[in-house]
């Protein structure tokens, strides 16, 4: 739910409150943001519940039971609130809490998903396999949510809440940041949903039956990509830190420092991401055999190793752009990426099958990275960067 702008709104508003002499409204600002995030997450969950039967029958050919859709709905409010709390920890410069929460989330998801897939894959029941994937997600979100709530309460108790009068209401200040991000995020979420449901049907058109199509799709998205994405936890944490730091540089008009730190970060990100890619490239088979006992997964890991640097560096670029008040541009780039990705999926996947699916992922990530990098270079090359 970070795509709704809850995370960014919380970071900005709590940072403003920290700048006041007494820090007297940090509790109030944070609680207001949490309430809004809970409402948004609950609304999304209700929509999933109401549409569960339709999605199961019309989009998933009754291969996936509606109870799995309901399971997804349970996690949405927790995802939204966790995103808000993460923004709070970023604002008070305790990003390590978000890092630990993300590490717990990905770690639990990784271990539990592997355990469940080993149990359900031999059954050949596609519904059980999807249940394993979604249950791993939901349980990991519960763990992350619990950690976030616990340390939020401990942290907020250090601040007193005084009912001071402010010119602008918190609701207005939050929505002023939230609305443009939310609008583009909903578009992106809708396109992403279309993309996810389009892939299995496109694989089916290539000659595979529907169960085999979902199995191949699940292998890449549920087994290969989590390993590739796992190191991005660190890059995501760094990216989150960059938002308030670059915002301060931008407000102070320290443009030379913005350029200096941007290029330094890009160089460090490139070097570290290449090292990680080399590990996947040369030890992909060992990882696959150790984790899944399946050499096919190792071959996929070596293929996606070439994509890993683009994924990691793009995360850093997005953080810098958000810090320079270009978060809407980041979302528009993601929308363009999804539109083009859907186009290539409809063209390549029915003809090339799983190879076309892999090709569409590479094209999607390459387009996203290229547009994001171009936007960043254009932004920092301006003599005067937009004010936050």
N, C-alpha and C positions, 0 to 999 in steps of 0.2 A: 504493500500500500504506500510505499514511499513515492510511487509515481503520482499519487494524489497531491503531493506537495506538503503533506503533514510534517514530514521530517524537516524539510527546509524552513517551513513557517515556524516551527518550534525553535530551531536553531537561531533564526534571526530575532525573534521576539524575546526569547530568554536572554540572548546576548545584549539586547537593548536594556533589559531590566538590570542585568549585571552592571551595566555602565552607570546606573544611578548610585548616589552616595550610600544609601541605606540597604540596597538589595531587598527592599521591603515587599516587592510584588512578584518575586520569582515563583513562589508557591502558586499564587493566583494565576499567573501567566501559564504555568505548566499544566495546572489542573484544567484550565479552559481548553488548552490544546488537546489534552487527553480526552476530554468529553467529546470534542468535535471528531477526533479520530475514531473514537468508539462508535459514534453515530454513523460515520461513513462506512466503517468496517461492517457494522451490523446491517446496514442497508444493502451492502453488496452481498452479504450472506443470505439475507431474505430473498434477494433476487435469484440467487442460485437455488434456493429451496423451492421457490415457486416455479422455476423453469426446469427443475430436475427431471421430471417425467418427459418433458418435450425433448430435452437434450439427449436423454437415454434412448428414446424411441426414434426420433427423427435424425439425429446426428450420429449416434453411435450404433444404430441398427439393432438395439436391444442386446448388444454384446456386452455392454457395461451397465450394471444395475444402477438405478437412480440413487441407491444408498451411498454409493461412492461420491456422487455429486453432493449429497448432504454432508458427507465427511469433509469435503473441501470447504463447504459453507461454515463449518465449525471453526476453522482456522482463520478465516478472514478478519474477524474482529481483533483477534490476538496479533495478527500480522500488522494491522493498522496501529494498534496501541504501542506495540514494540517499536515501530518506526518512529512514532512520536517521542518515546522515551529515549531512543537513540539520538534524536535531534537535541534533546535536553542535555544528555551527557557530552555531546559535541560542544554545545554552548558553554558549559562550565569547564571545558578542557579536561574531561575525564573519559577520553575516547577509549581507554583500555576496557571500560565496562562493555562498550559496544563490541569491541574486538573479542572479548571473552564470550559474550552472548552469541556472536556469529560463529565462533569456533565451536561452542557447544552445539549450536543448531546444525552446522554442517557435519560435525563429528557424529552426533547421534543419528542424523539422517543417513550418513554413509554406512555406519555399522548396522543399523536396524534394517535398512533397505537391502543390504547384502544378505543378512540373515533371512529375511522374509522371502527374497527372490530365490534363494537356494531351496527354500521349503516349498514354494508354490510353482516355480518354473517346471519341475518334473511332472506336475499334474496336467500341464498343457491347457489349463483353464485360463483364458485371457482375462476374465473378470477377476479371478483371484490374483493374477499378476498385477493388474492395475490397482487392486486393493492394497497390495503390498507396497507399491510405489507411493500411493497417496497416504497410507497410514504412516509410512516413514516420514513424510513431509509434516503431517499433523502432529505427531509425537515430538518431533524436533522443534516445531513451533511452540508447543506447550512448555518444553524445557527452557527455551529462550525467553518466552514470555514471563515465566515464573522468576527467572533470574533478574530480568529487567525490573519487574514490579518490586521485588525484594530490595534491590539496591536503590531504586528510585525513592522508596519510602525512607530509607536510611538517609539518603542525601537531602531530601526536602525538609527533613526535621531540623536541619541545620539553619534553615531560613525561617524567619518569622513572617506571618502574613498580616499586613496592615492595609486597611481599606482606604487607600489614598485615591484622590480624584485625578483622572487623566483626561486630556482633551479628546483623545480617540478611544473608543471602546475596544476591548480586546477582540471582540467578534469582528469588528471592522478591520482591525490590523491583521488578524489571521486570514480572513477571506481575501483581503487585498493581495496577499501573497499566494493564497491557495487557489483562487479561482482560475487564473490563466494556466497554471500548471495542471489543475484538475481537468480543465476542458481538453487540453491536448492529451492528457494521460488516458482519459476515457476513450478517445479515438484510438490511441495506441493499444489499449487493452482489448478493444473490440477487434481490431485488425489482428492482434496476436492470437485471440481466440479462434478467429476464422482460419488463421494459418495452421494452428495446432490440429483443428478438425479436418483441414483440407489434406494434410500430409498422408494419413492412413488411406483415405479414399483415392488419392493420386497414386499411391503405391499399389493399391488394388487394381487400378487401371493398367498398371505395367504387366499384369499377368498373375500376380500373387493373390491368394485368397485373403479375405479380410482378417482372419486370425493371424496369418503369417505376416501380413502388412503391419498389424499392430505390434507383433512380436519384434520385428526388425526395427520399427520406430522406437519401441521401448528399450531395445538393446542400446541404441545410441543415446537417447535422451535420459534413460534411467540408469545406465551402467557406465557408459563411456564418458559422457559429458560431466557427471558429478566429479569424476577424477580430474578431468581437465580444469574444471571450475574451482575445485577445492583450494588451490593456491591463491585464487583471487580474493580470498578472505582478507589477506594482508593488504592487497592493493586497494580493496574497497575501504578498509579502515583508514588507510593513508588518504584516499580520495575524500573521505568524509572530513578529515582534519583540514584538508586544503580549502574547504568552502569558507569557514570563518576567517582563516588566515589571509586568503587572497581578497576577501571582502574588505578587510582592514587596510590592506595595501592599496586597494582601489579607491577607498574613501579618502585615504591620505594622499592620493595622487602620486604614489611612489612607482611610477611606470617603469623606470629603469630596473627596479628590483623585481617587478612582475616579470619582465622579459628574462632577467638573469635566472630567477628561480624556476621559471617555466622550462627553459632549455636544460637546466641542471636536472630537473625532475624527469624530463623526457629521456635524457641520457642514462640516468640511473635505472629507470623503468625498462628501457630497451635492454640494457646489460643483464639485469636480473631476470627478465622474462625469457631471454635467450637461453640462459643457464637452465631454467626450469624446462624449457622446450627440449633441450638436449637430453635431460633426464628421461622425459617421456619417449624421445626418439630412440635412445639406446637401451632403455630398460623397460619399455612398454610391455614386451612379452613377459618379462619376469613379474611385473606388477599384475598383469592379467592372470597369470598362472597362480600367483600367490593369493590373489583376492577371489577370483572367479573360477580358477581352474579351466579357463577357456582361452585358447590361443587366438581365437577370432577377435576377442576384445582387445588383445595386444596389437593386432594389426590396425584396428581402428584408432587406438591410442597413438600409434606412430604417425598415422595420417593427420590426426587433429593436433599433433605436436607443432606442426607448421602454422597452425592457426592461433595457438596459445599466446604468442607475443602480441598479436593484434588485439586480442580480448583484454589482456592485462593493461596494455598501454592506453587503450580506449577508456578504461575505467579511470585512470589518472587524468586524462584529458577532460572527461566529463566533470570531475571534481573541480578542476581549475576554472572551467567555463561557468559552472554554477557559482563559484566564488566571485566571478566577474559579472554576475547578474545576467548570465546568458542561459539560464536553465530552460527557458521556453525554446530557445534554439536547439538545445540538446534533445528535447522531446520531439520537435519537428523533424530533426535528423532521424530519430528513431522511427517516426511515422513514415518518412520517405523510404527508409530501410525496409520496413515491413511491407509496404506496397510493392516495392521492387522484388522483395523476397517471395511474396505470394505469386507474383507474375512468373518468376523463374520456376517455382514449384509446379505450377500448372503446366509449364512447358517441358521441363526436364524430367520430373519424376515419373509421369506416365510413360515416357519413352525409355529412360535409363534405369528406372527402379531405384534401388537404394543408393546407387552411384549418383543418380540425379539429386537425391535428397542431400547427400554429402556435399555435392557441388553447390547446391542452393545455400547451404550453411556458409560455405567459404565466400560465395559472392555477397551474401548478406553482411557478414562481418567485415569484409573488405570495403564495401560501400560505406558502412557506418563509420569505420575507422578513417577513411579518406575524407569524408565530409566533416567529421569532428575535428580532425587535424587542420583542415583548411579553415574552418571557422575559428579555431584557436589562434592560428598564425595571423589571420586577418584582424582578430580582436586585439592582440598584443602589439600589432604593427601600427595601430591607430595612434596618432599623437595624443588623443584624449579618449580614454576608455569610459564607457557609460558609468554613471554613478549608480550605486546600489540603492 
